[in-house]
Amino acid sequence: MLPKIAFIGTGGTIASLGTDQFDLLDYNASDVRINAASLIDRTGIQGKIAEIIPVNFRQIDSTAVTYDDWADLAQTCESLSNDPDLTGIVIGHGTASLEETAWVLSLVLAPTIPIILTGSMRPLTGISTDANANLAAAVRVASAPDVGPGAFVVVNDEIHSPRTVTKTHTLRLGAFQSPWMGPLGFVDGPDVRILRREERKYPVFPQSLLRVLPRVDITYSYVGADGSAAQAFAAAGAKGIISAGFGPGMATPTETLALATIVEAGVVVVQSSRTGSGLVVDSAHHRELGIIGGGDINPQRARILLALCLARGDSRKEIEQIFRSL
């Protein structure tokens, strides 16, 4: 008896149709995406690995994902997971913001089954498309009894944690990596191998917060940065700012002074790094200024985590503890 897997289609490259098989770059110009049922039919995966239940969500480019989309998707996952006959959930998603959606779901869901996000770097109609293989691998992982509950990203036959995975290239099939940490496991044909398991250290936030997230922005450090961007974000109503600083996790001296002024005005500032991986230095100077060390969470994930903390009403001290505990 085949396992029962729900497939939620949200659009993205994996559901996109180009003008011909060589249209690998500008396929979004046609703005044609197929729904979940059509995608399952075209890949021919139905009944081969699992009994797949298509769930049509909405067909969008992942650069257009909104907070409400996240809230609705989380609600859909939670509702589906109440089905005792369901083994797992697979979500087809655009690669542009896939890592952010995966991180959000890991923060607001405590699932009892695997929730797998996948996508493709080439459109469904493209030559040597990775859409079919990625979908098949995701369904295998969602069906595997040893995977266990939680949110995962499965792309290019690799299983990644939402906490560490990031898109590292604009075009290559192996774009999704977990820098320094590596994947949690691999998919080799029908075999799903979990090499390590990640201990969950982050909290579960109420899904309702996704509809009331405050403004949190990211500033990017570079030689000569003077803090104008941070000041502009604060003036625009930002309740929090993530500083994507130089390698060790620091901004320019002038930018740091601007951030300190913003902290005094009540804005929560978290220091991250533009390198995208590695532990930032939680310096004595930053602690004096009230700037919170972002640990090894990259800027886009730190932004989401900070927004959820602020929406929940966490104090600065509580937010600092959460980032320290990660």
N, C-alpha and C positions, 0 to 999 in steps of 0.2 A: 504494500500500500504506500503510495507516494506521500511525502509530507505536503502540508498545505501552507503555501506562502502567499502573502498579500503583496502586490506590486503597486506602489503609488507613483504615478507619473506626474512630474512637475515641469516637464519640458526640457530645455537645455539642449546641448549638442547631441546627446544620445537619442533625442527624439526629433532631431532636425533633418530636413530633406534639402539637399543642395540641388543645383540645376542639372548636374551630371556627376559621374563618379570621380571626376577630377576637381570638383569644387570643394576644396578642403579648407579654405580660409575665409571667404566672404559669403558663406552659405546663409548667414543670418539676414542677408539682403532680401531673400525670398520670404522670410518671416513665416515659413511653413514648418509646423511641428505637429506630430501625430500624438494621439492620446495613448493612455496606458494599454488599452485593449489592442489597438492597432500595432503598437510596438511589440507586444508579446507575439502577436500573429506573424509579423514580418520576420522576427528572429527565429521562429520555429521552435522555441524552447518549451512551449506548453506540453506537459505530459512526459517530457524527457527526463527531467530531474525532479520536478515537483508539480503538484497541482497548483497553478498560479491563479490567484484571484485579482484581476485588474481593478484598480481603484483610480478613477480619473479625478485628479486634483485640479490643477490649472496649468496651462501650457505657456510658460514664460521664459524669457532669457534670465539667467540667474543674476545678471547685473541689476535686474529690476525687482529682486526680492525685497519685500517690506517686512516690518515687524509683525504686521497682521498676518502675512503669509506664514511666518514662523509659528505664530500662535495657532493658526488653523491647522498647520501641518502637525504640530505637537498634539493637538486635540484629536486629529485623525488617527495618529499612531496609538494614542492611549485608548481610543474607542475600539480600534481593531484588535489590540492586544487583549481585550476582554473575551475574545473568542477562544474557548478552551481547546478547540481543534486546530488553532493556528500555531504553526511551528516558528514562524519568523516573518519579518517585514523587510522588503527591499524598496528603496526609494531611488528612482532615477532623477538625477539632478544635474544642472549645468555646472561645469567645473570652475567657473569664475568665483563663485561664492560657496562651493560645496563644503570646504573646510569650516566655514563660519556656521553654516546650517548644522553640520554634524556636531560642532561644539555646543551650539544652542540646545539641540536635542539632548545631548549628554548632560546638560545642566538643569533641564526642566523635566526630564523623564527618569523614572526608576523602573525600567521595563523588566518583565519576567521572561522575555524572549529576545533574541537578537534583532536589532534594527540596523540594517545595512544600507549605507549610502553608496551609490556608484554613479558613474558618468562616463563620458568618453571624450577623447581629444579630437576625434574625427567624426563627422556626421554619419548618421546611419547609412546614407547612400554613398559615402566616400569610399574610394579604393582602399583596400586593407583596413576597413573601419575596425576600431576596437570596441564598438558598441556591443556586438554579439558576445564576444569573449568576456567582457566586463560584466554584462548582465548575467551570463551563465555562472561566472565565478561568484558573483554576489548571491545568487540563488543557492549555490552549493554551500556557501558559508552560512547563510540563513537557515539551511536545512541540517547542518552538521550538529550532531548531539553534543559534541565536546566544546563547542564555542561558548555556550553560556549566554546569559542575558547581558544587555548593554548595547551601546551605539558603537558602530565600527564603520570604517571606510574601506571599501574593497575596490581596487583599481589595479590593472596590469598584473593580475594574479598575486597581489600582495594585500595583506590585511593590516590596516593601520588604526591607531588610536586617534579619536577626535582631538585629544589633548596635544598631540605632537605632529600630526600630518599637515603638510602645506604644499601648495602648488609651486613648483620651482622652475617651470619653463612654460613659455607661451604656447608651444606647439608639440613637443615631443611626447610620445606615448608613455614614457616613464616619468612624467612630470611630477607625480605625487610622491613625495618622500617624507620620511620622519627624520630630519637631520640629527645625526649623532645617536639617536635612539634606535633607528631602524624599525622595520615592520614587526608586528606582533606574530605574524605567521604568513603562510603561503598557501596558494591553491595550485596543485599540480594535477591537472586532469580532474579526475573525480575525487582526489584526495585533498582534504583540508587539514593542514598541519599548524597547530598553535605552538609556537616556540616559547613564548613568555606571556604572562598575564599581568595586567597593570592594576595595581592597587588603587582603588578610587579614593582620592583625598579631597575632592571638591564637593560642595553641598548641592542639594537638590532644591531649586527655587520653584515657587508656585508658577504655573504656566500663565496665570492671569497677569503677571508682571510684564509679559511680552507686549501687552497692549498699552502699557503706560511707561515705557522706557524713557528716561530722560535723555537729553542731548549729551552725548559724550563724543569728543572729537580726538583726532590723532594729529600731532605735529611731528614733522620729520626734520631731524637735525642735519645740518651741513655746514661747511666752513662759511662763516659770515652770517649765520642765522641770528637774528636779533630779538626774537620773541614776538614779533608783530603778529604772526599767525596765531599763537596762543592767546594773545590779548584780543584779537579779533573774534576768536571762538568764544572767549569768555563774554565779550560784549554782545555776542549773538545769543547768549543764554545757555552756554554749555555748563552743565553741573559737574562735569568731570573731563579731564584731559589726559590722554596717554602721550607721553613723550617718547617717540621712537628715536632714541639717542644714538650716539656713536657706539662703536664696538663694546666697550665695557659697560655701557648703560649710563651715558651722561650727555648733556647738551652743551652748547657753547656757554662760556661764562655769562654773556649778556642774556642769552635765552634762559639760563637757569635763574637769573635775577627776576626776569619777567614771570617765570613760573612761580617763584617764591611770592611775588606780589599777588598773583592770582590765588595762591593758597590762602593768603591772609584775607582775601575777599570771600573765602568760603568755598572755592572750587577745589575738588579733590583731584590731585595730580599723581599719576602713577608713572614711574620711570621704567621704560622698556628699552629694547635695543633694535636698531634697524637691521642687525645681522640676521634676525629671525630665529636664532637658536642660541642657547647658552644662558647661564645664570648672570643677571646683572649685578653689579656691585652695589650693595645696600650701604652706601657710604655714610660716615658720621655727618658729613656736611649736608647730605640730602635729608637725613633724619632731623637735623637742626632746623632745616627750612620747612619741614613738614611734607616732603616729597616721599611717597611710598615706593619701596622697591618692588618691581614687578616679577621677581623670580625669573623663571625661564619661559614665561608665557609670552608669545610673540604679540606685537601691537594689536593686530586685529582680534585676537582672542582676548587680550587684556581689556580691550574696549567693551566687549560683550559682557565679560565678567563684572567689570566696574559698573556698567549700566544696570545690571541686575541687582547688584549690591545696593546701589543708590535707590533703585525703585522699591526695594524692600525696606528702605529706611535704615540701613546699617550705618553705624557710626564710623568715623575715620579709623578708630582703633580696631573695630571689627573687620573693616575692609583690609587693613594692614595685616591682621591675623590670617585672613583667608589667603591672601597672596603669599604670606610666609609659609603657610601650611601645604601649599601646592607642591 
